[in-house]
Amino acid sequence: MNKKRVLVVDDEADLVEMLTLRLEANDYEVITASDGQEGLEKARKEKPDLIILDLMLPKMDGYKVCRMLKFDEKFKQIPVILFTARAQESDVRLGEEVGANAYLTKPFEPAILLAKIKELIE
C-alpha cells in the first residue's frame, strides 16, 4: 500500500519539524513548504493526499493558496486543513468560504490533528 502524502505549509521551522516527525511516525509521507507560493507550487506538482496549511505565510497567505487550489478542477478534491493561531469566528467563516475542509488552531493537540487527517483522507 502506498503511503498517503501530506503537504505541510508553514513558515515556523520547529513546528514543521515536529509535524513531520509526528506524521512520519504515523506512516505518512511528508512534503514541506515554507511560504504560500512554494506551497501552491508543491501542491500542484506533487498532488498530495492532504494539505496542512498555515494562514499567516510569507508571499501568499493560506486563504489565497486554499482558494486557488479549491477553484481548480485538478486540485479541488484535495482536503485542506487550515492551521492558525487566529480562531476568530470571521477567520473560520473565511476559511469555509475559500473551501477549507477543516480548521485547527495552534497550539494544537496532535491526536486531534491525526484523527482529522485520517477522517479527511480515508
Backbone atoms as SQL, in Angstrom:
CREATE TABLE atoms (id INTEGER PRIMARY KEY, chain TEXT, resi INTEGER, resn TEXT, atom TEXT, x REAL, y REAL, z REAL);
INSERT INTO atoms VALUES
  (1, 'A', 1, 'MET', 'N', 0.833, -1.201, 0.000),
  (2, 'A', 1, 'MET', 'CA', 0.000, 0.000, 0.000),
  (3, 'A', 1, 'MET', 'C', 0.871, 1.256, 0.000),
  (4, 'A', 2, 'ASN', 'N', 0.521, 2.186, -0.852),
  (5, 'A', 2, 'ASN', 'CA', 1.285, 3.433, -0.892),
  (6, 'A', 2, 'ASN', 'C', 0.990, 4.289, 0.322),
  (7, 'A', 3, 'LYS', 'N', 2.018, 4.932, 0.797),
  (8, 'A', 3, 'LYS', 'CA', 1.817, 5.864, 1.905),
  (9, 'A', 3, 'LYS', 'C', 1.038, 7.060, 1.402),
  (10, 'A', 4, 'LYS', 'N', 0.179, 7.598, 2.263),
  (11, 'A', 4, 'LYS', 'CA', -0.533, 8.824, 1.927),
  (12, 'A', 4, 'LYS', 'C', 0.438, 9.974, 2.096),
  (13, 'A', 5, 'ARG', 'N', 0.325, 10.960, 1.209),
  (14, 'A', 5, 'ARG', 'CA', 1.261, 12.080, 1.242),
  (15, 'A', 5, 'ARG', 'C', 0.586, 13.338, 1.752),
  (16, 'A', 6, 'VAL', 'N', 1.245, 13.970, 2.714),
  (17, 'A', 6, 'VAL', 'CA', 0.721, 15.188, 3.322),
  (18, 'A', 6, 'VAL', 'C', 1.682, 16.336, 3.051),
  (19, 'A', 7, 'LEU', 'N', 1.146, 17.423, 2.539),
  (20, 'A', 7, 'LEU', 'CA', 1.947, 18.632, 2.325),
  (21, 'A', 7, 'LEU', 'C', 1.721, 19.559, 3.511),
  (22, 'A', 8, 'VAL', 'N', 2.808, 19.926, 4.181),
  (23, 'A', 8, 'VAL', 'CA', 2.735, 20.843, 5.316),
  (24, 'A', 8, 'VAL', 'C', 3.305, 22.188, 4.874),
  (25, 'A', 9, 'VAL', 'N', 2.472, 23.219, 4.930),
  (26, 'A', 9, 'VAL', 'CA', 2.919, 24.556, 4.520),
  (27, 'A', 9, 'VAL', 'C', 2.891, 25.467, 5.740),
  (28, 'A', 10, 'ASP', 'N', 4.071, 25.788, 6.250),
  (29, 'A', 10, 'ASP', 'CA', 4.156, 26.634, 7.440),
  (30, 'A', 10, 'ASP', 'C', 5.543, 27.255, 7.480),
  (31, 'A', 11, 'ASP', 'N', 5.636, 28.485, 7.951),
  (32, 'A', 11, 'ASP', 'CA', 6.937, 29.151, 7.994),
  (33, 'A', 11, 'ASP', 'C', 7.639, 29.005, 9.341),
  (34, 'A', 12, 'GLU', 'N', 7.048, 28.260, 10.270),
  (35, 'A', 12, 'GLU', 'CA', 7.724, 28.021, 11.544),
  (36, 'A', 12, 'GLU', 'C', 8.463, 26.692, 11.472),
  (37, 'A', 13, 'ALA', 'N', 9.766, 26.764, 11.315),
  (38, 'A', 13, 'ALA', 'CA', 10.576, 25.555, 11.108),
  (39, 'A', 13, 'ALA', 'C', 10.390, 24.503, 12.205),
  (40, 'A', 14, 'ASP', 'N', 10.338, 24.933, 13.463),
  (41, 'A', 14, 'ASP', 'CA', 10.200, 23.972, 14.573),
  (42, 'A', 14, 'ASP', 'C', 8.892, 23.206, 14.459),
  (43, 'A', 15, 'LEU', 'N', 7.855, 23.947, 14.130),
  (44, 'A', 15, 'LEU', 'CA', 6.536, 23.338, 14.016),
  (45, 'A', 15, 'LEU', 'C', 6.518, 22.332, 12.863),
  (46, 'A', 16, 'VAL', 'N', 7.096, 22.717, 11.745),
  (47, 'A', 16, 'VAL', 'CA', 7.146, 21.842, 10.578),
  (48, 'A', 16, 'VAL', 'C', 7.899, 20.556, 10.915),
  (49, 'A', 17, 'GLU', 'N', 9.006, 20.712, 11.625),
  (50, 'A', 17, 'GLU', 'CA', 9.811, 19.551, 12.008),
  (51, 'A', 17, 'GLU', 'C', 9.023, 18.622, 12.926),
  (52, 'A', 18, 'MET', 'N', 8.343, 19.216, 13.896),
  (53, 'A', 18, 'MET', 'CA', 7.556, 18.423, 14.832),
  (54, 'A', 18, 'MET', 'C', 6.426, 17.701, 14.110),
  (55, 'A', 19, 'LEU', 'N', 5.736, 18.424, 13.245),
  (56, 'A', 19, 'LEU', 'CA', 4.643, 17.824, 12.476),
  (57, 'A', 19, 'LEU', 'C', 5.150, 16.695, 11.578),
  (58, 'A', 20, 'THR', 'N', 6.284, 16.947, 10.935),
  (59, 'A', 20, 'THR', 'CA', 6.864, 15.949, 10.035),
  (60, 'A', 20, 'THR', 'C', 7.161, 14.656, 10.791),
  (61, 'A', 21, 'LEU', 'N', 7.807, 14.787, 11.956),
  (62, 'A', 21, 'LEU', 'CA', 8.129, 13.604, 12.762),
  (63, 'A', 21, 'LEU', 'C', 6.861, 12.867, 13.171),
  (64, 'A', 22, 'ARG', 'N', 5.874, 13.639, 13.605),
  (65, 'A', 22, 'ARG', 'CA', 4.620, 13.059, 14.073),
  (66, 'A', 22, 'ARG', 'C', 3.897, 12.326, 12.933),
  (67, 'A', 23, 'LEU', 'N', 3.878, 12.950, 11.765),
  (68, 'A', 23, 'LEU', 'CA', 3.190, 12.341, 10.615),
  (69, 'A', 23, 'LEU', 'C', 3.936, 11.116, 10.099),
  (70, 'A', 24, 'GLU', 'N', 5.260, 11.228, 10.032),
  (71, 'A', 24, 'GLU', 'CA', 6.045, 10.080, 9.555),
  (72, 'A', 24, 'GLU', 'C', 5.905, 8.898, 10.510),
  (73, 'A', 25, 'ALA', 'N', 5.828, 9.193, 11.795),
  (74, 'A', 25, 'ALA', 'CA', 5.648, 8.130, 12.787),
  (75, 'A', 25, 'ALA', 'C', 4.304, 7.428, 12.580),
  (76, 'A', 26, 'ASN', 'N', 3.369, 8.131, 11.966),
  (77, 'A', 26, 'ASN', 'CA', 2.053, 7.554, 11.693),
  (78, 'A', 26, 'ASN', 'C', 1.924, 7.108, 10.241),
  (79, 'A', 27, 'ASP', 'N', 3.067, 6.911, 9.622),
  (80, 'A', 27, 'ASP', 'CA', 3.117, 6.310, 8.291),
  (81, 'A', 27, 'ASP', 'C', 2.642, 7.196, 7.138),
  (82, 'A', 28, 'TYR', 'N', 2.802, 8.492, 7.298),
  (83, 'A', 28, 'TYR', 'CA', 2.524, 9.395, 6.178),
  (84, 'A', 28, 'TYR', 'C', 3.847, 9.837, 5.567),
  (85, 'A', 29, 'GLU', 'N', 3.808, 10.109, 4.286),
  (86, 'A', 29, 'GLU', 'CA', 4.972, 10.718, 3.635),
  (87, 'A', 29, 'GLU', 'C', 4.729, 12.218, 3.705),
  (88, 'A', 30, 'VAL', 'N', 5.760, 12.980, 4.058),
  (89, 'A', 30, 'VAL', 'CA', 5.573, 14.413, 4.273),
  (90, 'A', 30, 'VAL', 'C', 6.366, 15.246, 3.270),
  (91, 'A', 31, 'ILE', 'N', 5.685, 16.225, 2.691),
  (92, 'A', 31, 'ILE', 'CA', 6.326, 17.202, 1.805),
  (93, 'A', 31, 'ILE', 'C', 6.154, 18.527, 2.542),
  (94, 'A', 32, 'THR', 'N', 7.158, 19.392, 2.497),
  (95, 'A', 32, 'THR', 'CA', 7.013, 20.654, 3.218),
  (96, 'A', 32, 'THR', 'C', 7.281, 21.853, 2.324),
  (97, 'A', 33, 'ALA', 'N', 6.690, 22.969, 2.713),
  (98, 'A', 33, 'ALA', 'CA', 6.934, 24.243, 2.036),
  (99, 'A', 33, 'ALA', 'C', 6.881, 25.321, 3.105),
  (100, 'A', 34, 'SER', 'N', 7.676, 26.373, 2.929),
  (101, 'A', 34, 'SER', 'CA', 7.758, 27.377, 3.992),
  (102, 'A', 34, 'SER', 'C', 7.100, 28.708, 3.651),
  (103, 'A', 35, 'ASP', 'N', 6.524, 28.828, 2.449),
  (104, 'A', 35, 'ASP', 'CA', 5.736, 30.028, 2.171),
  (105, 'A', 35, 'ASP', 'C', 4.588, 29.656, 1.236),
  (106, 'A', 36, 'GLY', 'N', 3.653, 30.564, 1.071),
  (107, 'A', 36, 'GLY', 'CA', 2.456, 30.271, 0.296),
  (108, 'A', 36, 'GLY', 'C', 2.725, 29.941, -1.156),
  (109, 'A', 37, 'GLN', 'N', 3.627, 30.677, -1.747),
  (110, 'A', 37, 'GLN', 'CA', 3.963, 30.467, -3.151),
  (111, 'A', 37, 'GLN', 'C', 4.526, 29.059, -3.372),
  (112, 'A', 38, 'GLU', 'N', 5.485, 28.697, -2.527),
  (113, 'A', 38, 'GLU', 'CA', 6.100, 27.379, -2.617),
  (114, 'A', 38, 'GLU', 'C', 5.063, 26.289, -2.323),
  (115, 'A', 39, 'GLY', 'N', 4.191, 26.582, -1.369),
  (116, 'A', 39, 'GLY', 'CA', 3.136, 25.629, -1.015),
  (117, 'A', 39, 'GLY', 'C', 2.233, 25.347, -2.203),
  (118, 'A', 40, 'LEU', 'N', 1.840, 26.396, -2.892),
  (119, 'A', 40, 'LEU', 'CA', 0.971, 26.258, -4.060),
  (120, 'A', 40, 'LEU', 'C', 1.677, 25.466, -5.159),
  (121, 'A', 41, 'GLU', 'N', 2.934, 25.808, -5.418),
  (122, 'A', 41, 'GLU', 'CA', 3.699, 25.103, -6.451),
  (123, 'A', 41, 'GLU', 'C', 3.847, 23.624, -6.125),
  (124, 'A', 42, 'LYS', 'N', 4.180, 23.324, -4.858),
  (125, 'A', 42, 'LYS', 'CA', 4.354, 21.916, -4.479),
  (126, 'A', 42, 'LYS', 'C', 3.030, 21.168, -4.521),
  (127, 'A', 43, 'ALA', 'N', 1.948, 21.832, -4.135),
  (128, 'A', 43, 'ALA', 'CA', 0.629, 21.182, -4.190),
  (129, 'A', 43, 'ALA', 'C', 0.313, 20.782, -5.629),
  (130, 'A', 44, 'ARG', 'N', 0.601, 21.681, -6.559),
  (131, 'A', 44, 'ARG', 'CA', 0.307, 21.406, -7.964),
  (132, 'A', 44, 'ARG', 'C', 1.217, 20.336, -8.537),
  (133, 'A', 45, 'LYS', 'N', 2.469, 20.357, -8.137),
  (134, 'A', 45, 'LYS', 'CA', 3.434, 19.409, -8.678),
  (135, 'A', 45, 'LYS', 'C', 3.277, 18.014, -8.058),
  (136, 'A', 46, 'GLU', 'N', 3.103, 17.982, -6.744),
  (137, 'A', 46, 'GLU', 'CA', 3.117, 16.708, -6.017),
  (138, 'A', 46, 'GLU', 'C', 1.745, 16.062, -5.839),
  (139, 'A', 47, 'LYS', 'N', 0.692, 16.848, -6.015),
  (140, 'A', 47, 'LYS', 'CA', -0.678, 16.356, -5.774),
  (141, 'A', 47, 'LYS', 'C', -0.788, 15.521, -4.497),
  (142, 'A', 48, 'PRO', 'N', -0.586, 16.152, -3.349),
  (143, 'A', 48, 'PRO', 'CA', -0.633, 15.397, -2.086),
  (144, 'A', 48, 'PRO', 'C', -2.050, 14.902, -1.787),
  (145, 'A', 49, 'ASP', 'N', -2.161, 13.988, -0.827),
  (146, 'A', 49, 'ASP', 'CA', -3.478, 13.474, -0.437),
  (147, 'A', 49, 'ASP', 'C', -4.185, 14.430, 0.507),
  (148, 'A', 50, 'LEU', 'N', -3.393, 15.298, 1.142),
  (149, 'A', 50, 'LEU', 'CA', -3.970, 16.262, 2.076),
  (150, 'A', 50, 'LEU', 'C', -2.965, 17.390, 2.291),
  (151, 'A', 51, 'ILE', 'N', -3.478, 18.583, 2.581),
  (152, 'A', 51, 'ILE', 'CA', -2.601, 19.734, 2.821),
  (153, 'A', 51, 'ILE', 'C', -2.918, 20.341, 4.183),
  (154, 'A', 52, 'ILE', 'N', -1.870, 20.558, 4.958),
  (155, 'A', 52, 'ILE', 'CA', -1.993, 21.295, 6.221),
  (156, 'A', 52, 'ILE', 'C', -1.399, 22.666, 5.931),
  (157, 'A', 53, 'LEU', 'N', -2.228, 23.668, 6.039),
  (158, 'A', 53, 'LEU', 'CA', -1.868, 24.984, 5.534),
  (159, 'A', 53, 'LEU', 'C', -1.974, 26.058, 6.600),
  (160, 'A', 54, 'ASP', 'N', -0.861, 26.684, 6.904),
  (161, 'A', 54, 'ASP', 'CA', -0.868, 27.795, 7.854),
  (162, 'A', 54, 'ASP', 'C', -1.510, 28.991, 7.161),
  (163, 'A', 55, 'LEU', 'N', -2.135, 29.875, 7.929),
  (164, 'A', 55, 'LEU', 'CA', -2.757, 31.052, 7.312),
  (165, 'A', 55, 'LEU', 'C', -1.795, 32.212, 7.147),
  (166, 'A', 56, 'MET', 'N', -0.979, 32.444, 8.172),
  (167, 'A', 56, 'MET', 'CA', -0.063, 33.579, 8.112),
  (168, 'A', 56, 'MET', 'C', 1.247, 33.132, 7.478),
  (169, 'A', 57, 'LEU', 'N', 1.345, 33.310, 6.172),
  (170, 'A', 57, 'LEU', 'CA', 2.527, 32.843, 5.452),
  (171, 'A', 57, 'LEU', 'C', 3.163, 33.971, 4.657),
  (172, 'A', 58, 'PRO', 'N', 4.481, 33.891, 4.456),
  (173, 'A', 58, 'PRO', 'CA', 5.132, 34.860, 3.566),
  (174, 'A', 58, 'PRO', 'C', 4.664, 34.640, 2.120),
  (175, 'A', 59, 'LYS', 'N', 4.759, 35.668, 1.309),
  (176, 'A', 59, 'LYS', 'CA', 4.476, 35.663, -0.136),
  (177, 'A', 59, 'LYS', 'C', 3.010, 35.529, -0.529),
  (178, 'A', 60, 'MET', 'N', 2.290, 34.610, 0.113),
  (179, 'A', 60, 'MET', 'CA', 0.880, 34.436, -0.223),
  (180, 'A', 60, 'MET', 'C', 0.222, 33.790, 0.977),
  (181, 'A', 61, 'ASP', 'N', -0.888, 34.350, 1.472),
  (182, 'A', 61, 'ASP', 'CA', -1.452, 33.772, 2.691),
  (183, 'A', 61, 'ASP', 'C', -2.212, 32.474, 2.408),
  (184, 'A', 62, 'GLY', 'N', -2.485, 31.757, 3.469),
  (185, 'A', 62, 'GLY', 'CA', -3.126, 30.452, 3.354),
  (186, 'A', 62, 'GLY', 'C', -4.487, 30.509, 2.695),
  (187, 'A', 63, 'TYR', 'N', -5.239, 31.588, 2.946),
  (188, 'A', 63, 'TYR', 'CA', -6.555, 31.713, 2.323),
  (189, 'A', 63, 'TYR', 'C', -6.427, 31.710, 0.802),
  (190, 'A', 64, 'LYS', 'N', -5.462, 32.465, 0.327),
  (191, 'A', 64, 'LYS', 'CA', -5.274, 32.593, -1.123),
  (192, 'A', 64, 'LYS', 'C', -4.834, 31.263, -1.727),
  (193, 'A', 65, 'VAL', 'N', -3.902, 30.594, -1.043),
  (194, 'A', 65, 'VAL', 'CA', -3.435, 29.296, -1.529),
  (195, 'A', 65, 'VAL', 'C', -4.613, 28.322, -1.591),
  (196, 'A', 66, 'CYS', 'N', -5.391, 28.292, -0.522),
  (197, 'A', 66, 'CYS', 'CA', -6.536, 27.386, -0.450),
  (198, 'A', 66, 'CYS', 'C', -7.526, 27.704, -1.575),
  (199, 'A', 67, 'ARG', 'N', -7.828, 28.966, -1.755),
  (200, 'A', 67, 'ARG', 'CA', -8.786, 29.371, -2.782),
  (201, 'A', 67, 'ARG', 'C', -8.300, 28.944, -4.161),
  (202, 'A', 68, 'MET', 'N', -7.027, 29.181, -4.441),
  (203, 'A', 68, 'MET', 'CA', -6.503, 28.855, -5.763),
  (204, 'A', 68, 'MET', 'C', -6.557, 27.358, -6.039),
  (205, 'A', 69, 'LEU', 'N', -6.350, 26.554, -5.007),
  (206, 'A', 69, 'LEU', 'CA', -6.425, 25.100, -5.198),
  (207, 'A', 69, 'LEU', 'C', -7.871, 24.635, -5.315),
  (208, 'A', 70, 'LYS', 'N', -8.726, 25.174, -4.467),
  (209, 'A', 70, 'LYS', 'CA', -10.114, 24.717, -4.432),
  (210, 'A', 70, 'LYS', 'C', -10.921, 25.147, -5.659),
  (211, 'A', 71, 'PHE', 'N', -10.459, 26.201, -6.347),
  (212, 'A', 71, 'PHE', 'CA', -11.190, 26.637, -7.534),
  (213, 'A', 71, 'PHE', 'C', -10.550, 26.084, -8.802),
  (214, 'A', 72, 'ASP', 'N', -9.693, 25.083, -8.618),
  (215, 'A', 72, 'ASP', 'CA', -9.035, 24.463, -9.753),
  (216, 'A', 72, 'ASP', 'C', -9.531, 23.015, -9.832),
  (217, 'A', 73, 'GLU', 'N', -10.151, 22.665, -10.941),
  (218, 'A', 73, 'GLU', 'CA', -10.719, 21.317, -11.110),
  (219, 'A', 73, 'GLU', 'C', -9.735, 20.207, -10.741),
  (220, 'A', 74, 'LYS', 'N', -8.464, 20.398, -11.078),
  (221, 'A', 74, 'LYS', 'CA', -7.475, 19.341, -10.863),
  (222, 'A', 74, 'LYS', 'C', -7.142, 19.109, -9.394),
  (223, 'A', 75, 'PHE', 'N', -7.352, 20.126, -8.575),
  (224, 'A', 75, 'PHE', 'CA', -6.891, 20.022, -7.186),
  (225, 'A', 75, 'PHE', 'C', -7.979, 20.175, -6.136),
  (226, 'A', 76, 'LYS', 'N', -9.189, 20.505, -6.565),
  (227, 'A', 76, 'LYS', 'CA', -10.204, 20.858, -5.567),
  (228, 'A', 76, 'LYS', 'C', -10.592, 19.710, -4.642),
  (229, 'A', 77, 'GLN', 'N', -10.292, 18.463, -5.054),
  (230, 'A', 77, 'GLN', 'CA', -10.659, 17.335, -4.197),
  (231, 'A', 77, 'GLN', 'C', -9.638, 17.088, -3.089),
  (232, 'A', 78, 'ILE', 'N', -8.504, 17.766, -3.118),
  (233, 'A', 78, 'ILE', 'CA', -7.500, 17.563, -2.050),
  (234, 'A', 78, 'ILE', 'C', -8.005, 18.250, -0.768),
  (235, 'A', 79, 'PRO', 'N', -8.155, 17.491, 0.326),
  (236, 'A', 79, 'PRO', 'CA', -8.608, 18.117, 1.565),
  (237, 'A', 79, 'PRO', 'C', -7.562, 19.101, 2.107),
  (238, 'A', 80, 'VAL', 'N', -8.042, 20.223, 2.615),
  (239, 'A', 80, 'VAL', 'CA', -7.151, 21.228, 3.192),
  (240, 'A', 80, 'VAL', 'C', -7.542, 21.482, 4.641),
  (241, 'A', 81, 'ILE', 'N', -6.550, 21.384, 5.519),
  (242, 'A', 81, 'ILE', 'CA', -6.748, 21.755, 6.925),
  (243, 'A', 81, 'ILE', 'C', -6.042, 23.085, 7.131),
  (244, 'A', 82, 'LEU', 'N', -6.791, 24.106, 7.477),
  (245, 'A', 82, 'LEU', 'CA', -6.183, 25.405, 7.771),
  (246, 'A', 82, 'LEU', 'C', -5.712, 25.369, 9.218),
  (247, 'A', 83, 'PHE', 'N', -4.566, 25.979, 9.420),
  (248, 'A', 83, 'PHE', 'CA', -3.851, 25.839, 10.662),
  (249, 'A', 83, 'PHE', 'C', -3.478, 27.230, 11.129),
  (250, 'A', 84, 'THR', 'N', -4.001, 27.671, 12.259),
  (251, 'A', 84, 'THR', 'CA', -3.725, 29.054, 12.611),
  (252, 'A', 84, 'THR', 'C', -3.806, 29.325, 14.091),
  (253, 'A', 85, 'ALA', 'N', -3.153, 30.382, 14.490),
  (254, 'A', 85, 'ALA', 'CA', -3.243, 30.822, 15.879),
  (255, 'A', 85, 'ALA', 'C', -4.458, 31.739, 16.040),
  (256, 'A', 86, 'ARG', 'N', -5.037, 32.160, 14.922),
  (257, 'A', 86, 'ARG', 'CA', -6.198, 33.063, 14.986),
  (258, 'A', 86, 'ARG', 'C', -7.481, 32.281, 14.755),
  (259, 'A', 87, 'ALA', 'N', -8.298, 32.204, 15.780),
  (260, 'A', 87, 'ALA', 'CA', -9.521, 31.425, 15.608),
  (261, 'A', 87, 'ALA', 'C', -10.766, 32.266, 15.834),
  (262, 'A', 88, 'GLN', 'N', -10.756, 33.454, 15.277),
  (263, 'A', 88, 'GLN', 'CA', -11.954, 34.279, 15.368),
  (264, 'A', 88, 'GLN', 'C', -13.028, 33.656, 14.486),
  (265, 'A', 89, 'GLU', 'N', -14.258, 33.938, 14.841),
  (266, 'A', 89, 'GLU', 'CA', -15.395, 33.484, 14.044),
  (267, 'A', 89, 'GLU', 'C', -15.208, 33.876, 12.581),
  (268, 'A', 90, 'SER', 'N', -14.743, 35.106, 12.357),
  (269, 'A', 90, 'SER', 'CA', -14.587, 35.602, 10.986),
  (270, 'A', 90, 'SER', 'C', -13.516, 34.823, 10.215),
  (271, 'A', 91, 'ASP', 'N', -12.467, 34.381, 10.919),
  (272, 'A', 91, 'ASP', 'CA', -11.417, 33.595, 10.273),
  (273, 'A', 91, 'ASP', 'C', -11.978, 32.251, 9.811),
  (274, 'A', 92, 'VAL', 'N', -12.764, 31.641, 10.703),
  (275, 'A', 92, 'VAL', 'CA', -13.353, 30.351, 10.385),
  (276, 'A', 92, 'VAL', 'C', -14.288, 30.488, 9.186),
  (277, 'A', 93, 'ARG', 'N', -15.063, 31.555, 9.184),
  (278, 'A', 93, 'ARG', 'CA', -16.006, 31.772, 8.086),
  (279, 'A', 93, 'ARG', 'C', -15.260, 31.955, 6.769),
  (280, 'A', 94, 'LEU', 'N', -14.199, 32.734, 6.820),
  (281, 'A', 94, 'LEU', 'CA', -13.397, 32.959, 5.621),
  (282, 'A', 94, 'LEU', 'C', -12.779, 31.642, 5.154),
  (283, 'A', 95, 'GLY', 'N', -12.344, 30.833, 6.103),
  (284, 'A', 95, 'GLY', 'CA', -11.790, 29.522, 5.771),
  (285, 'A', 95, 'GLY', 'C', -12.808, 28.667, 5.036),
  (286, 'A', 96, 'GLU', 'N', -14.059, 28.724, 5.495),
  (287, 'A', 96, 'GLU', 'CA', -15.116, 27.965, 4.833),
  (288, 'A', 96, 'GLU', 'C', -15.370, 28.512, 3.433),
  (289, 'A', 97, 'GLU', 'N', -15.329, 29.824, 3.311),
  (290, 'A', 97, 'GLU', 'CA', -15.572, 30.444, 2.005),
  (291, 'A', 97, 'GLU', 'C', -14.537, 30.050, 0.968),
  (292, 'A', 98, 'VAL', 'N', -13.281, 29.885, 1.388),
  (293, 'A', 98, 'VAL', 'CA', -12.257, 29.514, 0.409),
  (294, 'A', 98, 'VAL', 'C', -12.182, 27.996, 0.224),
  (295, 'A', 99, 'GLY', 'N', -13.078, 27.271, 0.890),
  (296, 'A', 99, 'GLY', 'CA', -13.199, 25.847, 0.637),
  (297, 'A', 99, 'GLY', 'C', -12.414, 24.924, 1.554),
  (298, 'A', 100, 'ALA', 'N', -11.891, 25.454, 2.669),
  (299, 'A', 100, 'ALA', 'CA', -11.130, 24.589, 3.578),
  (300, 'A', 100, 'ALA', 'C', -12.028, 23.484, 4.138),
  (301, 'A', 101, 'ASN', 'N', -11.444, 22.319, 4.345),
  (302, 'A', 101, 'ASN', 'CA', -12.210, 21.181, 4.862),
  (303, 'A', 101, 'ASN', 'C', -12.222, 21.130, 6.385),
  (304, 'A', 102, 'ALA', 'N', -11.236, 21.757, 7.000),
  (305, 'A', 102, 'ALA', 'CA', -11.164, 21.738, 8.453),
  (306, 'A', 102, 'ALA', 'C', -10.316, 22.917, 8.914),
  (307, 'A', 103, 'TYR', 'N', -10.436, 23.194, 10.198),
  (308, 'A', 103, 'TYR', 'CA', -9.800, 24.365, 10.766),
  (309, 'A', 103, 'TYR', 'C', -9.213, 23.959, 12.106),
  (310, 'A', 104, 'LEU', 'N', -7.915, 24.080, 12.271),
  (311, 'A', 104, 'LEU', 'CA', -7.307, 23.738, 13.553),
  (312, 'A', 104, 'LEU', 'C', -6.548, 24.930, 14.101),
  (313, 'A', 105, 'THR', 'N', -6.672, 25.133, 15.390),
  (314, 'A', 105, 'THR', 'CA', -5.963, 26.265, 15.972),
  (315, 'A', 105, 'THR', 'C', -4.692, 25.815, 16.672),
  (316, 'A', 106, 'LYS', 'N', -3.704, 26.691, 16.623),
  (317, 'A', 106, 'LYS', 'CA', -2.447, 26.456, 17.342),
  (318, 'A', 106, 'LYS', 'C', -2.599, 27.082, 18.718),
  (319, 'A', 107, 'PRO', 'N', -1.954, 26.572, 19.724),
  (320, 'A', 107, 'PRO', 'CA', -1.238, 25.292, 19.730),
  (321, 'A', 107, 'PRO', 'C', -2.250, 24.158, 19.579),
  (322, 'A', 108, 'PHE', 'N', -1.849, 23.108, 18.886),
  (323, 'A', 108, 'PHE', 'CA', -2.807, 22.071, 18.566),
  (324, 'A', 108, 'PHE', 'C', -2.520, 20.792, 19.335),
  (325, 'A', 109, 'GLU', 'N', -3.512, 19.955, 19.369),
  (326, 'A', 109, 'GLU', 'CA', -3.423, 18.669, 20.031),
  (327, 'A', 109, 'GLU', 'C', -3.123, 17.632, 18.943),
  (328, 'A', 110, 'PRO', 'N', -1.915, 17.030, 18.947),
  (329, 'A', 110, 'PRO', 'CA', -1.555, 16.118, 17.861),
  (330, 'A', 110, 'PRO', 'C', -2.591, 15.027, 17.588),
  (331, 'A', 111, 'ALA', 'N', -3.181, 14.479, 18.637),
  (332, 'A', 111, 'ALA', 'CA', -4.158, 13.398, 18.451),
  (333, 'A', 111, 'ALA', 'C', -5.362, 13.884, 17.641),
  (334, 'A', 112, 'ILE', 'N', -5.771, 15.131, 17.890),
  (335, 'A', 112, 'ILE', 'CA', -6.906, 15.700, 17.164),
  (336, 'A', 112, 'ILE', 'C', -6.537, 15.902, 15.709),
  (337, 'A', 113, 'LEU', 'N', -5.339, 16.414, 15.476),
  (338, 'A', 113, 'LEU', 'CA', -4.873, 16.615, 14.103),
  (339, 'A', 113, 'LEU', 'C', -4.828, 15.285, 13.352),
  (340, 'A', 114, 'LEU', 'N', -4.257, 14.258, 13.976),
  (341, 'A', 114, 'LEU', 'CA', -4.145, 12.961, 13.316),
  (342, 'A', 114, 'LEU', 'C', -5.510, 12.355, 13.019),
  (343, 'A', 115, 'ALA', 'N', -6.427, 12.511, 13.946),
  (344, 'A', 115, 'ALA', 'CA', -7.771, 11.989, 13.732),
  (345, 'A', 115, 'ALA', 'C', -8.444, 12.711, 12.558),
  (346, 'A', 116, 'LYS', 'N', -8.233, 14.013, 12.494),
  (347, 'A', 116, 'LYS', 'CA', -8.820, 14.828, 11.430),
  (348, 'A', 116, 'LYS', 'C', -8.226, 14.433, 10.079),
  (349, 'A', 117, 'ILE', 'N', -6.921, 14.229, 10.030),
  (350, 'A', 117, 'ILE', 'CA', -6.258, 13.827, 8.785),
  (351, 'A', 117, 'ILE', 'C', -6.836, 12.493, 8.304),
  (352, 'A', 118, 'LYS', 'N', -6.943, 11.549, 9.245),
  (353, 'A', 118, 'LYS', 'CA', -7.452, 10.224, 8.921),
  (354, 'A', 118, 'LYS', 'C', -8.870, 10.326, 8.360),
  (355, 'A', 119, 'GLU', 'N', -9.674, 11.130, 9.036),
  (356, 'A', 119, 'GLU', 'CA', -11.062, 11.304, 8.621),
  (357, 'A', 119, 'GLU', 'C', -11.158, 11.881, 7.214),
  (358, 'A', 120, 'LEU', 'N', -10.309, 12.847, 6.899),
  (359, 'A', 120, 'LEU', 'CA', -10.373, 13.503, 5.601),
  (360, 'A', 120, 'LEU', 'C', -9.740, 12.684, 4.476),
  (361, 'A', 121, 'ILE', 'N', -8.745, 11.874, 4.807),
  (362, 'A', 121, 'ILE', 'CA', -8.051, 11.111, 3.774),
  (363, 'A', 121, 'ILE', 'C', -8.771, 9.807, 3.444),
  (364, 'A', 122, 'GLU', 'N', -9.306, 9.144, 4.475),
  (365, 'A', 122, 'GLU', 'CA', -9.890, 7.803, 4.231),
  (366, 'A', 122, 'GLU', 'C', -11.054, 7.858, 3.262);
